[in-house]
Amino acid sequence: MTHRKSVPADRPEAAMVEAAGLRWLAEPVQSGGAAVVQVRAAAPGMLELEEIVEARPDPEAAEAFGAALAITHRSLAEQGQTPPFGALPAEHPEGVAPFFGPAEDLRDVGAGTHDSWGAFHAAERIDPLLAELDVAPWAADVESRTLLQRVRDRIASGALDDDEPPARIHGDLWAGNVLWRAAPRGGGVSGASGTGPGGVEAVLIDPAAHAGHREADLAMLQLFGLPHLDRVMQGYQRTAPLRDGVEGRVPLHQLFPLLAHWALFGPGYAAPTLRAAESVLRL
């Protein structure tokens, strides 16, 4: 069965951007990477996807998803690919900015690429949102804006960079973009590592795909509560262990989505954004 997804009339290119991201994320599926909703057809203004019949997740499926997500993240390095941070899927339409946010209210983010994660994140993710907040009805006050600028500059400096290579990431991996379904017979397209003993697997939808820092996806999963998140992390750590201190770096990677929510939905997100900013300054 097929699901036809609505695309904003004023952003018909969004269909092609999403299709490119889904196909790129699906490249590691046959090697055990996380399952991705299949693109049936795509054209400007039109996107048809396979229909997902949802099932209840269980702890085993969550742990299997963590392992599969780790395979997706490390697939570029495994294939000897070394794109810069911010690199977009090969099929991303030329001259079209990458998007972030809900389909009905998309925001352009930067398309530049950088050798440094910090330089990328500051220029291509944080700067567009700070510029929007400067003119929004709920603009940050002077004290808050000064704090956000300090954090932006610290990230841009590279002081928080590490030796993690750019990873193939979803880019908007909150709980709502992870669906759970009964796995197709034969293990489905996700491979055995993505399916729990109960026959349930996670399926990724609606990405903002790019070459980024793998901890960004994991921090997003924590932001709004994914079922059995502890088991997801167990499966992930077993497959591709993270550097020590990952818990302390969660605010660093949640800063961008929190800032985006402030810009999109208003000052209700100001306090958690500023708390994350203060935590980043303490790293």
C-alpha positions as CSV (number, residue, x, y, z in Angstrom):
1,M,0.0,0.0,0.0
2,T,1.1,3.6,-0.7
3,H,0.9,6.7,1.4
4,R,0.8,10.0,-0.5
5,K,2.5,12.7,1.6
6,S,1.3,16.3,1.5
7,V,3.9,18.8,0.3
8,P,3.5,22.6,0.9
9,A,2.3,24.2,-2.3
10,D,4.9,26.9,-2.0
11,R,7.7,24.4,-1.4
12,P,7.2,21.7,-4.1
13,E,11.0,20.9,-4.0
14,A,10.5,19.6,-0.5
15,A,9.3,16.3,-2.0
16,M,12.6,15.8,-3.8
17,V,14.7,16.8,-0.8
18,E,12.9,14.3,1.4
19,A,13.1,11.5,-1.2
20,A,16.9,12.1,-1.6
21,G,17.4,11.9,2.2
22,L,15.3,8.7,2.5
23,R,17.1,6.9,-0.3
24,W,20.5,8.0,1.1
25,L,19.7,6.7,4.6
26,A,18.5,3.4,3.1
27,E,21.8,2.7,1.4
28,P,23.2,0.7,4.5
29,V,20.0,-1.2,5.0
30,Q,21.2,-4.4,3.3
31,S,24.3,-4.3,5.6
32,G,22.1,-4.2,8.7
33,G,21.4,-0.5,9.0
34,A,18.1,0.9,10.3
35,A,15.0,0.4,8.2
36,V,13.8,3.4,6.2
37,V,10.4,4.0,4.7
38,Q,10.6,3.2,1.0
39,V,10.0,5.9,-1.6
40,R,7.5,4.7,-4.2
41,A,7.5,7.8,-6.4
42,A,8.8,11.4,-6.1
43,A,8.4,14.5,-8.3
44,P,8.2,18.2,-7.4
45,G,5.1,18.6,-5.3
46,M,4.4,14.9,-5.0
47,L,5.8,12.2,-2.7
48,E,4.5,8.6,-2.4
49,L,5.9,6.4,0.3
50,E,5.2,2.9,1.5
51,E,2.4,2.8,4.1
52,I,3.6,1.8,7.6
53,V,1.2,-0.2,9.7
54,E,2.4,0.5,13.2
55,A,3.0,-2.0,16.0
56,R,3.9,-1.7,19.6
57,P,7.6,-1.5,20.3
58,D,9.2,-3.9,22.7
59,P,12.6,-3.7,24.5
60,E,14.2,-6.3,22.2
61,A,13.2,-4.3,19.1
62,A,14.5,-1.1,20.7
63,E,17.9,-2.7,21.4
64,A,18.0,-4.1,17.8
65,F,17.2,-0.6,16.5
66,G,20.1,0.9,18.5
67,A,22.5,-1.6,16.9
68,A,21.0,-0.9,13.4
69,L,21.3,2.9,13.9
70,A,24.9,2.5,14.8
71,I,25.5,0.6,11.5
72,T,23.8,3.4,9.6
73,H,25.9,6.0,11.3
74,R,29.2,4.4,10.7
75,S,28.4,3.3,7.1
76,L,30.3,6.2,5.5
77,A,33.5,5.4,7.3
78,E,33.0,1.7,6.7
79,Q,32.8,2.4,2.9
80,G,35.9,4.6,3.0
81,Q,33.8,7.8,2.4
82,T,35.1,11.0,4.0
83,P,32.6,13.8,3.1
84,P,32.9,17.1,4.9
85,F,30.4,18.0,7.6
86,G,27.2,19.2,6.1
87,A,27.5,17.2,2.9
88,L,24.1,16.4,1.5
89,P,22.7,13.2,-0.2
90,A,23.9,12.8,-3.8
91,E,20.3,13.1,-5.1
92,H,19.6,16.4,-3.2
93,P,18.3,18.8,-5.8
94,E,20.9,21.3,-6.9
95,G,20.5,24.9,-5.7
96,V,17.8,23.9,-3.0
97,A,18.6,24.6,0.6
98,P,18.2,21.7,3.1
99,F,15.2,22.0,5.3
100,F,14.4,21.5,9.0
101,G,11.1,21.5,10.8
102,P,7.5,20.4,10.3
103,A,6.3,19.9,6.7
104,E,3.8,22.8,7.0
105,D,6.4,25.3,8.3
106,L,9.8,24.3,6.9
107,R,12.9,26.4,7.7
108,D,15.9,26.7,5.4
109,V,19.2,25.8,7.0
110,G,22.7,26.3,5.5
111,A,24.1,24.1,2.7
112,G,27.8,24.9,3.3
113,T,30.3,22.2,4.1
114,H,33.2,22.3,6.6
115,D,36.0,20.2,7.7
116,S,35.2,21.1,11.3
117,W,32.0,20.0,12.9
118,G,31.9,23.1,15.1
119,A,32.4,25.4,12.1
120,F,29.6,23.6,10.3
121,H,27.2,23.5,13.2
122,A,27.6,27.2,14.0
123,A,27.4,28.6,10.5
124,E,24.9,26.2,8.9
125,R,22.6,25.4,11.8
126,I,22.8,27.9,14.6
127,D,23.3,31.1,12.6
128,P,20.1,30.8,10.5
129,L,18.1,30.4,13.7
130,L,19.7,33.2,15.6
131,A,19.0,35.5,12.6
132,E,15.3,34.4,12.7
133,L,15.0,34.9,16.4
134,D,16.4,38.5,16.0
135,V,13.3,39.5,14.1
136,A,10.7,37.1,15.6
137,P,7.8,38.5,17.7
138,W,9.4,36.5,20.6
139,A,12.9,37.6,20.0
140,A,15.5,36.8,22.6
141,D,16.2,39.6,25.1
142,V,19.7,41.1,25.2
143,E,21.0,38.9,28.0
144,S,19.7,35.7,26.3
145,R,21.0,36.8,22.9
146,T,24.5,37.4,24.4
147,L,24.5,34.0,26.0
148,L,23.5,32.3,22.7
149,Q,26.2,34.2,20.8
150,R,28.8,33.1,23.3
151,V,27.8,29.5,22.9
152,R,27.7,29.9,19.1
153,D,31.2,31.3,19.1
154,R,32.6,28.5,21.3
155,I,31.1,25.9,19.1
156,A,32.5,27.6,16.0
157,S,36.0,27.8,17.5
158,G,36.3,24.1,17.3
159,A,37.0,23.8,21.1
160,L,34.3,21.1,21.3
161,D,35.3,19.2,18.2
162,D,36.5,15.6,18.5
163,D,38.0,13.0,16.2
164,E,34.6,11.6,15.2
165,P,34.3,11.3,11.4
166,P,31.2,12.7,9.6
167,A,28.4,10.1,10.0
168,R,25.4,9.4,7.9
169,I,22.7,10.8,10.1
170,H,18.9,11.3,10.0
171,G,19.2,14.9,11.3
172,D,15.7,15.2,12.8
173,L,15.5,11.9,14.8
174,W,12.9,12.7,17.4
175,A,10.6,10.0,18.6
176,G,7.8,11.0,16.1
177,N,10.1,10.2,13.2
178,V,10.7,6.6,14.4
179,L,7.8,4.3,13.6
180,W,7.5,0.7,14.7
181,R,6.0,-2.0,12.6
182,A,5.8,-5.8,12.3
183,A,8.9,-6.7,10.3
184,P,8.3,-8.2,6.8
185,R,8.9,-11.9,6.5
186,G,12.4,-12.9,5.9
187,G,13.7,-10.1,8.2
188,G,12.5,-7.2,6.0
189,V,14.7,-4.7,4.3
190,S,16.4,-3.8,7.6
191,G,18.3,-7.1,8.0
192,A,18.4,-9.2,11.1
193,S,20.2,-6.6,13.2
194,G,17.3,-4.2,13.0
195,T,14.5,-6.6,14.1
196,G,13.8,-7.8,17.6
197,P,12.8,-11.4,18.5
198,G,9.2,-10.3,18.6
199,G,9.3,-9.5,14.9
200,V,9.0,-5.7,15.4
201,E,11.4,-3.2,13.8
202,A,11.9,0.6,13.8
203,V,11.4,2.5,10.6
204,L,12.9,6.0,10.0
205,I,10.8,8.7,8.3
206,D,10.9,12.4,7.5
207,P,14.7,13.1,7.7
208,A,16.9,16.2,7.4
209,A,19.7,13.9,6.2
210,H,23.3,15.0,6.0
211,A,26.8,14.1,7.0
212,G,26.9,15.2,10.6
213,H,27.9,14.2,14.2
214,R,26.3,10.9,15.2
215,E,25.6,12.1,18.7
216,A,23.1,14.6,17.2
217,D,20.7,11.8,16.3
218,L,21.1,10.2,19.8
219,A,20.5,13.5,21.6
220,M,17.3,14.1,19.5
221,L,16.0,10.7,20.5
222,Q,16.3,11.8,24.1
223,L,14.6,15.2,23.7
224,F,11.0,14.1,23.5
225,G,11.1,10.5,24.8
226,L,11.5,7.4,22.6
227,P,10.1,4.2,24.1
228,H,12.7,1.9,25.6
229,L,15.5,4.5,25.0
230,D,17.8,2.7,27.5
231,R,17.7,-0.4,25.4
232,V,18.3,1.6,22.2
233,M,21.4,3.0,23.8
234,Q,22.5,-0.5,24.9
235,G,22.3,-1.8,21.4
236,Y,24.1,1.2,20.0
237,Q,26.9,1.1,22.5
238,R,27.4,-2.6,21.9
239,T,27.8,-2.0,18.2
240,A,29.7,1.3,18.0
241,P,30.7,2.6,21.4
242,L,30.7,6.3,22.0
243,R,33.4,8.4,23.6
244,D,33.3,8.6,27.4
245,G,31.2,11.4,28.8
246,V,28.4,11.3,26.1
247,E,25.7,12.1,28.7
248,G,27.4,15.5,29.4
249,R,27.4,16.3,25.7
250,V,23.7,15.8,25.2
251,P,22.9,19.6,25.7
252,L,25.5,20.4,23.0
253,H,23.6,18.4,20.5
254,Q,20.1,19.4,21.7
255,L,20.8,23.1,21.4
256,F,20.0,23.3,17.7
257,P,16.6,21.5,17.9
258,L,15.7,23.5,21.0
259,L,16.6,26.7,19.3
260,A,14.5,25.6,16.2
261,H,11.5,25.0,18.5
262,W,11.9,28.4,20.0
263,A,12.0,30.0,16.5
264,L,9.0,27.8,15.3
265,F,6.7,27.7,18.3
266,G,7.6,30.6,20.6
267,P,9.0,31.5,24.0
268,G,7.8,28.3,25.7
269,Y,11.1,26.8,24.5
270,A,13.3,29.7,25.6
271,A,14.1,28.3,29.1
272,P,15.2,24.8,28.0
273,T,17.2,26.4,25.2
274,L,19.0,28.7,27.5
275,R,19.7,25.9,30.0
276,A,21.2,23.8,27.3
277,A,23.4,26.8,26.3
278,E,24.6,27.3,29.8
279,S,25.5,23.6,30.0
280,V,27.5,23.9,26.8
281,L,29.6,26.7,28.2
282,R,30.5,24.4,31.1
283,L,31.9,21.7,28.8
